[in-house]
Amino acid sequence: MNNDESILAELRKISAWTDMSRKATKWMLIFFAVFIPAFIVFAVLVEQHRSKTREDAKALEKHDWYDVNQSIHTCDFDKAIRIGEELIKKSPQYPEGHYRLAAAYVAAGKIKEARAHYAEAFRLFPCEEYEKLLIAIDKRIKEENPQPVAPANGASPRP
């Protein structure tokens, strides 16, 4: 009988170890069944947040004068003017900025606005190039709005 009791004791130990192993496996499977989907959901949410943050950053992306030139070259004059106005607000003492914004206004056909920025560029940095542009824009404005020639005394002009 002693031999049977030792066999039963051994079988009980094996059974206890098997039960413990089964419970551990069950809890491990439950843990992974919850953890892995939760991790996947978390990863998806983080990626969505990062992509939204990237999109927001692109929307708030800082423009520079190169963007104004690119918009003019792609004939998106409204965008060029909008970006140029934003940049001029940030650096109103930059003559090259006024020059580029004036170029955008000329491209859009807004001559009077362009003249104001050419004049400001010339005021900030009086150089020959800005002066010639200012004279040319004044000439263009004068040609678009010809003034009738009338004598100072009020008489009718001579034919």
C-alpha positions as CSV (number, residue, x, y, z in Angstrom):
1,M,0.0,0.0,0.0
2,N,2.9,2.2,0.6
3,N,3.7,2.1,-3.1
4,D,0.1,3.0,-4.0
5,E,0.1,6.0,-1.7
6,S,3.3,7.3,-3.1
7,I,1.8,7.0,-6.6
8,L,-1.3,8.8,-5.5
9,A,0.7,11.5,-3.9
10,E,2.7,11.9,-7.1
11,L,-0.5,12.0,-9.2
12,R,-1.9,14.7,-6.8
13,K,1.2,16.8,-7.3
14,I,1.0,16.4,-11.1
15,S,-2.7,17.2,-11.0
16,A,-2.1,20.3,-8.8
17,W,0.6,21.4,-11.2
18,T,-1.6,20.8,-14.2
19,D,-4.5,22.8,-12.6
20,M,-2.1,25.7,-11.8
21,S,-0.7,25.6,-15.3
22,R,-4.2,25.6,-16.8
23,K,-5.3,28.5,-14.7
24,A,-2.1,30.5,-15.6
25,T,-2.7,29.7,-19.3
26,K,-6.3,30.8,-19.0
27,W,-5.4,34.1,-17.3
28,M,-2.6,34.7,-19.8
29,L,-5.0,34.2,-22.7
30,I,-7.6,36.5,-21.1
31,F,-4.9,39.1,-20.6
32,F,-3.7,38.9,-24.2
33,A,-7.3,38.9,-25.5
34,V,-7.8,42.2,-23.7
35,F,-4.4,43.7,-24.0
36,I,-3.7,43.2,-27.7
37,P,-7.0,44.8,-28.9
38,A,-6.6,47.6,-26.4
39,F,-3.0,48.2,-27.6
40,I,-4.2,48.2,-31.2
41,V,-7.0,50.7,-30.4
42,F,-4.5,52.9,-28.5
43,A,-2.0,52.8,-31.5
44,V,-4.8,53.7,-33.9
45,L,-5.9,56.6,-31.7
46,V,-2.3,57.9,-31.4
47,E,-1.7,57.7,-35.1
48,Q,-5.0,59.6,-35.8
49,H,-3.9,62.3,-33.3
50,R,-0.4,62.5,-34.9
51,S,-1.9,62.8,-38.4
52,K,-4.3,65.5,-37.2
53,T,-1.4,67.3,-35.6
54,R,0.6,67.1,-38.8
55,E,-2.4,68.5,-40.8
56,D,-2.8,71.3,-38.3
57,A,0.9,72.1,-38.5
58,K,0.6,72.2,-42.3
59,A,-2.3,74.5,-42.0
60,L,-0.4,76.8,-39.7
61,E,2.8,76.3,-41.7
62,K,4.9,79.4,-41.9
63,H,4.9,81.0,-45.3
64,D,7.8,82.9,-46.8
65,W,8.3,85.2,-49.8
66,Y,9.1,82.1,-51.9
67,D,5.5,81.1,-51.5
68,V,4.4,84.5,-52.8
69,N,6.5,84.0,-55.9
70,Q,5.3,80.4,-56.4
71,S,1.7,81.5,-56.2
72,I,2.3,84.2,-58.8
73,H,4.0,81.7,-61.1
74,T,1.0,79.3,-60.7
75,C,-1.4,82.2,-61.3
76,D,-2.9,81.9,-57.9
77,F,-2.9,85.7,-57.3
78,D,-5.3,85.8,-54.5
79,K,-3.2,83.4,-52.5
80,A,0.0,85.3,-53.3
81,I,-1.6,88.6,-52.1
82,R,-3.0,86.9,-49.0
83,I,0.4,85.4,-48.0
84,G,2.2,88.7,-48.9
85,E,-0.1,90.7,-46.7
86,E,0.4,88.3,-43.8
87,L,4.2,88.6,-44.3
88,I,4.1,92.4,-44.6
89,K,2.2,92.6,-41.3
90,K,5.1,90.6,-39.7
91,S,7.9,92.7,-41.3
92,P,6.6,96.0,-42.5
93,Q,10.1,97.5,-42.8
94,Y,11.2,94.9,-45.5
95,P,11.5,96.7,-48.8
96,E,11.9,93.5,-50.8
97,G,8.6,92.3,-49.3
98,H,6.8,95.4,-50.5
99,Y,8.3,94.9,-53.9
100,R,7.1,91.3,-54.1
101,L,3.7,92.1,-52.8
102,A,3.4,94.9,-55.4
103,A,4.4,92.3,-58.1
104,A,1.5,90.1,-56.9
105,Y,-0.9,93.1,-57.1
106,V,0.3,93.9,-60.6
107,A,-0.2,90.3,-61.7
108,A,-3.7,90.4,-60.3
109,G,-4.4,93.7,-62.1
110,K,-4.7,95.8,-58.9
111,I,-2.5,98.6,-60.0
112,K,-3.3,101.2,-57.3
113,E,-2.5,98.7,-54.5
114,A,0.7,97.8,-56.3
115,R,1.7,101.5,-56.5
116,A,1.3,101.9,-52.8
117,H,3.7,99.0,-52.1
118,Y,6.2,100.1,-54.8
119,A,6.2,103.5,-53.1
120,E,6.8,102.0,-49.7
121,A,9.6,99.8,-51.1
122,F,11.2,102.9,-52.6
123,R,10.7,104.9,-49.3
124,L,12.4,102.1,-47.3
125,F,15.2,101.6,-49.8
126,P,15.6,104.3,-52.4
127,C,17.3,102.6,-55.2
128,E,17.1,103.1,-59.0
129,E,15.2,99.8,-59.6
130,Y,12.4,100.8,-57.2
131,E,12.3,104.3,-58.6
132,K,11.9,103.0,-62.2
133,L,9.1,100.7,-61.1
134,L,7.4,103.5,-59.3
135,I,7.7,105.8,-62.4
136,A,6.4,103.0,-64.7
137,I,3.4,102.2,-62.5
138,D,2.6,105.9,-62.3
139,K,2.7,106.1,-66.1
140,R,0.4,103.0,-66.3
141,I,-2.1,104.6,-63.9
142,K,-2.0,107.8,-65.9
143,E,-2.6,105.9,-69.2
144,E,-5.6,104.0,-67.7
145,N,-7.2,107.2,-66.4
146,P,-6.4,110.0,-69.0
147,Q,-7.3,113.5,-67.7
148,P,-8.9,115.9,-70.2
149,V,-6.7,118.8,-71.0
150,A,-8.5,122.0,-70.1
151,P,-7.0,125.5,-69.9
152,A,-6.8,127.2,-66.5
153,N,-9.3,130.0,-67.4
154,G,-12.1,127.6,-68.0
155,A,-12.2,128.0,-71.8
156,S,-12.8,124.9,-74.0
157,P,-9.6,123.1,-75.1
158,R,-8.3,123.7,-78.6
159,P,-8.7,120.9,-81.1
